[in-house]
Amino acid sequence: MTSEGLALDVGTFIAGLEAAAGVQAAVAGKPAPDSHLSAAESIGLPADALLMAGDDVQSDVNASQGVGMCAVLVKTGKFRASDLELLEPPAEAIDSIADLPSLLS
C-alpha cells in the first residue's frame, strides 16, 4: 500500500527476471512456509505456540495457519473488506492491534 493506493511489489519483477533468465527463484519471505517456520525457530518456539497478527490475509494470516500458528487479521494497512471472505477459520479479525489483548483474554 502506498499513499496513492495499491502498487506492484517486487514479486512482479522477480517473475519477469525468472522468465528472462530461465530459472526459478527461491522464496525466502512471506508467504513461504520457511519464512514463518524460521521466525519460530529464531525464538526457540514451535509454530503452534505462536500467534501471527497481520494485515494481509494471505501472506500473514492464512500462511501462518498453514504452518500451525494461530493468526489474527488486523483491519489496517492492506486490509480490504473482501479479505474477510478469504479468512480461514479459526482466524479472527480485529479493528486494531490495540484490540489484541481483549481477544486473547
Buried (B, 14 or more C-beta within 10 A) or exposed (E): EEEEEEEEEEEEEEEEEEEEEEEEEEEEEBBBBEBBBEBBEEEEEEBEEBEBBBBBBBBBBBBBBBBBBBBBBBBEEBBEEEBEEEBEEEBEBBEEEEBBEEEEE
